Amino acid sequence: MGAGHAHKLYRHGHSPVHALPPHCKIAAVFCFVLAVVATRREAFWAFALYALLLAAVAFAARVPAPFLLRRMLIEIPFVAFALLMPFVAEGPRVHALGLSLSESGLWSAWNILAKGTLGVAASALLAATTELRALLLGLQRLRMPPLLVQIASFMIRYGDVIGDEMRRMRIARESRGFTARGVRHWGVLAKSAGALFIRSYERGERVHLAMVSRGYTGTLPVIDDVTATRAQWAYAAALPLAALAVCLTGWTLS
């Protein structure tokens, strides 16, 4: 997989959660999200328990709440979409604070907000306690298609390179007195985007030729492989098993 690659989503630490093998954590988060999605939307208490479970994991991982909340801001567009649903959905209406709201839209908005927020929080915790390189190794360990793992690896490795290329192009434009202020400047930005695409494509060809010249045959070598003990699997399974118990209890009490 190559050398390690630090990322702003990752928070370095030495907690028991950090020490778990990556494929254990990926499987645990995946099963936790499945249990959350399968929960009845009317079981408000269940979602509160899910939040407490994630809070317990964050406490064990020594991940501060502000750090986690900042990484969850990516959810804002989905929150905005959910907040619009009570106004645009059809069906019986309810009146609150002088507003006419759709009853089905309210339920749908709550369903999206509750389950989406828990899923984003679980993913943010996974990223905060697992390096990106380790995540790729974990996906490979879980038998993810090798081609998808390679694509993700190259995206991580060269995303910053393309970002730096964009920054240099912006500085070059500004040094020549260009400032995008309206529609009439879109043509220049479009040409810059085209130039960036060509440079990225050519860079990709050079990288591929360099890999082939070093013996690349379609699969990347695994420098190190991490195995998990039964105790580690049991520790990782605590979160999804607790979530499954909450989910089943919610359906039983319905």
HUBELDA-V891743 format. One line per field, one symbol per residue. ss: DSSP state (H for helix, E for strand, L for the rest). psi: psi as a letter, one per 40 degrees, with the letter a starting at -180 (. if undefined). burial: b if it has 9 or more other C-alpha atoms within 8 Angstrom, else e. A space follows every 10 residues. Layout:
ss=???
psi=???
burial=???
This chain:
ss=LLLLLLLLLL LLLLLHHHHL LHHHHHHHHH HHHHHHHHLL LLLHHHHHHH HHHHHHHHHH HLLLHHHHHH HHHHHHHHHH HHHHHHHHLL LLEEEELLEE EEHHHHHHHH HHHHHHHHHH HHHHHHHHHL LHHHHHHHHH HLLLLHHHHH HHHHHHHHHH HHHHHHHHHH HHHHHLLLLL LLHHHHHHHH HHHHHHHHHH HHHHHHHHHH HHHLLLLLLL LLLLLLLLLH HHHHHHHHHH HHHHHHHHHH HHLL
psi=eaiihiiedh hhifidddei iddddddddd dddddddeih degddddddd dddddddddd efhidddddd eeeeeddddd dddddddeii aiiihhfeih ihdddddddd dddddddddd ddddddddeh iddddddddd defihddddd dddddddedd dddddddddd ddddeeehhh eadeeddddd dddddddddd dddddddddd ddeeeheeih ihdihhiiid ddddddeddd dddddddddd dde.
burial=beeebeeeeb eeeebebbeb bbbbbbebbe bbbebbeebe eebeebbebb bebbeebbbb bebeeeebee bbeebeeebe ebeebbbebe eeeeeeeeeb bbbbbbbbbb bbbbbbbbbb bbbbbbbbbb bbbbbbbbbb eeebebeebb ebbbebbebe ebeebbeebe eebbeeeeee eeeebbeeee ebeeebeeeb eeeeeeeeee bbeeebeeee eeeeeeebee ebbeebbebb bebbebbbeb beee
